[in-house]
Amino acid sequence: MAVETLALNIVFGLVSNTLAELLLSFELKKPFRLLDRAHQYLRLVRWLVCLAGFILLGLFHPSLLKLILLGIFSVSAATDFETSFLPPDWFVYGSVVVSLAAGFLTGNVSGLRDAVVAQAVCFAMMVFAVLVANAADSGDIKLLMQYGATAGSISAVGIGIAVEFVVRVGILVAVCIQFWIQQHDLSSAFSAASRARVPHGPIAWVGLVGMLIITASLT
């Protein structure tokens, strides 16, 4: 990895974390100094994971524009990770508009169309999950709109969702094993693990990182 690329990716990670810090402190009333020790450690983990993700992406050289969009999405993922709430609507919807504009810049009308379709499909999927399967809440609808617009195309969304699925299965297995060690009852452990709620934002962020790695590797 070139020194310039490493430095740029670290800057993206720092800027994303800092913006998330500002929103957490002023919009969501969660400044670092008011957190208990456990949540302070959680915030430090968020900083480290975000930076590690951007540094890892430097090995695969995704486009600069995609890194910017990922940085914006990182803010939504960060607030969801720590509080189970998204940033205010002006940020989420503004991010969607920026992502759609990025689609137009990279692919003209066809790029804009692909981003709009990806956003619309993600929106429809999450509405179905909320209304029919009761597997999410209304905040996840806005998050998936941003996710689809950030991914930029249906194929990219598909790759990201596949990565998410693998991560979710891994988390489910890990939690199930933990409960099984504690309870020594596999059926109870699986039932308890299936009820464990993981905020969608950070999992979606991992999906986007995986998608960028895979697509950059194929080009």
C-alpha positions in Angstrom: 0.0 0.0 0.0 1.5 3.4 -1.0 2.1 5.8 1.8 -0.2 8.4 0.1 -3.0 5.9 -0.1 -2.6 4.8 3.5 -2.6 8.4 4.7 -5.7 9.3 2.7 -7.6 6.3 4.0 -6.7 7.1 7.6 -7.9 10.7 7.0 -11.3 9.3 5.7 -11.6 7.1 8.8 -10.7 10.0 11.2 -13.1 12.4 9.4 -16.0 9.9 9.5 -15.4 9.2 13.2 -15.2 12.8 14.0 -18.4 13.7 12.3 -20.1 10.8 14.1 -18.7 12.1 17.3 -20.2 15.5 16.7 -23.6 14.1 15.9 -23.5 11.8 18.9 -22.5 14.7 21.2 -24.8 17.4 20.0 -27.7 15.8 18.1 -28.1 12.6 20.2 -26.8 14.0 23.5 -24.1 11.3 24.0 -20.8 13.2 24.4 -17.8 11.0 25.4 -17.3 12.6 28.8 -20.8 11.6 29.9 -20.6 8.0 29.0 -19.9 5.3 31.5 -16.7 3.2 31.2 -18.4 0.4 29.2 -19.8 2.8 26.6 -16.5 4.7 26.5 -14.8 1.4 25.5 -17.5 0.8 23.0 -16.8 4.2 21.4 -13.1 3.4 21.2 -13.9 0.1 19.5 -16.0 2.0 16.9 -13.1 4.3 16.2 -10.6 1.5 15.8 -12.9 -0.7 13.6 -13.7 2.2 11.3 -10.1 3.1 10.9 -9.2 -0.6 10.3 -11.8 -0.9 7.6 -10.5 2.1 5.7 -6.9 1.0 6.0 -7.9 -2.5 4.8 -9.6 -0.9 1.8 -6.4 0.8 0.9 -5.0 -2.6 -0.2 -7.7 -2.9 -2.9 -7.8 0.7 -4.2 -11.6 1.3 -4.6 -12.5 4.6 -6.2 -12.1 7.8 -4.3 -15.8 8.6 -4.7 -16.8 5.3 -3.2 -14.5 5.9 -0.2 -16.2 9.3 0.3 -19.7 7.6 0.2 -18.5 4.9 2.6 -17.2 7.6 4.9 -20.7 9.2 5.0 -22.4 5.9 5.6 -19.9 5.2 8.4 -21.5 8.0 10.3 -25.0 6.4 10.2 -23.5 3.0 11.1 -21.6 4.6 14.1 -24.6 6.2 15.7 -26.7 3.0 15.1 -23.9 1.0 16.7 -23.8 3.0 19.8 -27.3 4.2 20.4 -29.6 2.1 18.0 -30.6 5.5 16.5 -29.7 7.0 13.2 -28.4 10.5 12.7 -31.1 13.2 12.1 -33.2 13.0 9.0 -31.3 15.9 7.3 -28.1 13.9 7.4 -29.6 10.6 6.2 -31.7 12.0 3.4 -28.9 14.4 2.5 -26.6 11.4 2.3 -29.0 9.7 -0.1 -29.0 12.8 -2.4 -25.2 12.9 -2.3 -25.0 9.2 -3.2 -27.5 9.7 -6.1 -25.5 12.6 -7.4 -22.3 10.5 -7.2 -24.1 7.9 -9.3 -24.7 10.6 -11.9 -21.1 11.8 -11.8 -19.7 8.4 -12.4 -22.2 7.0 -14.9 -24.3 9.9 -16.1 -28.0 9.1 -16.5 -27.5 5.3 -16.4 -25.4 5.7 -13.2 -28.1 7.7 -11.6 -30.8 5.2 -12.7 -28.8 2.3 -11.2 -28.5 4.1 -7.9 -32.2 5.0 -7.8 -33.2 1.4 -8.6 -30.8 0.1 -5.9 -32.2 2.5 -3.4 -35.8 1.7 -4.3 -35.2 -2.1 -4.1 -33.6 -1.7 -0.7 -36.5 0.5 0.4 -39.1 -2.1 -0.7 -37.2 -4.9 1.0 -37.1 -3.2 4.3 -40.7 -2.1 4.1 -41.6 -5.7 3.6 -39.4 -6.7 6.6 -41.1 -4.1 8.8 -44.7 -4.6 7.7 -44.8 -8.3 7.0 -42.0 -10.1 8.8 -41.7 -7.7 11.7 -37.9 -8.1 11.4 -36.9 -4.4 11.5 -38.2 -1.0 12.4 -38.9 2.2 10.5 -35.4 3.6 11.1 -34.0 0.6 9.1 -36.0 1.8 6.1 -34.1 5.1 6.0 -30.8 3.2 6.6 -31.5 0.9 3.7 -32.3 3.8 1.4 -28.9 5.2 2.2 -27.3 1.8 1.8 -28.8 1.2 -1.6 -27.8 4.7 -2.9 -24.3 4.2 -1.5 -23.9 0.8 -3.1 -25.0 2.4 -6.4 -26.4 -0.7 -8.2 -28.4 -3.8 -7.7 -25.4 -6.1 -8.3 -23.4 -4.1 -5.6 -26.3 -4.4 -3.2 -26.5 -8.2 -3.8 -22.8 -8.6 -3.0 -23.1 -6.5 0.1 -26.1 -8.4 1.3 -24.3 -11.7 0.8 -21.4 -10.4 2.9 -23.9 -9.3 5.5 -25.5 -12.8 5.6 -22.2 -14.4 6.2 -21.4 -12.0 9.1 -24.9 -12.4 10.6 -24.5 -16.2 10.5 -21.1 -15.9 12.2 -22.6 -13.7 14.9 -25.5 -16.1 15.4 -23.1 -19.0 15.8 -20.8 -17.1 18.2 -23.7 -16.0 20.4 -25.3 -19.5 20.3 -21.9 -21.1 21.4 -21.7 -18.5 24.2 -25.2 -19.3 25.5 -24.5 -23.1 25.1 -21.4 -22.8 27.2 -23.4 -21.0 29.9 -26.5 -23.1 29.8 -25.4 -26.5 28.3 -28.7 -26.6 26.4 -28.4 -26.3 22.7 -32.0 -25.6 21.9 -32.3 -22.9 24.6 -29.0 -21.5 23.4 -30.2 -21.3 19.8 -33.5 -19.8 20.8 -31.7 -17.1 22.9 -29.3 -16.4 20.1 -32.1 -16.0 17.6 -33.7 -13.3 19.8 -30.4 -11.3 20.1 -30.7 -8.0 18.2 -27.7 -6.6 16.4 -28.0 -3.0 15.1 -28.3 -3.1 11.3 -26.1 -0.1 10.7 -22.7 -1.7 11.6 -23.6 -5.0 9.8 -24.5 -3.0 6.7 -21.2 -1.1 6.9 -19.3 -4.4 6.9 -21.4 -5.4 3.9 -20.4 -2.3 2.1 -16.7 -2.7 3.0 -16.8 -6.3 1.7 -18.6 -5.2 -1.5 -16.0 -2.6 -2.2 -13.2 -5.1 -1.6 -14.8 -7.7 -3.9 -15.7 -5.3 -6.7 -12.3 -3.6 -6.6 -10.6 -7.0 -6.8 -12.6 -7.9 -9.9 -11.8 -4.7 -11.8 
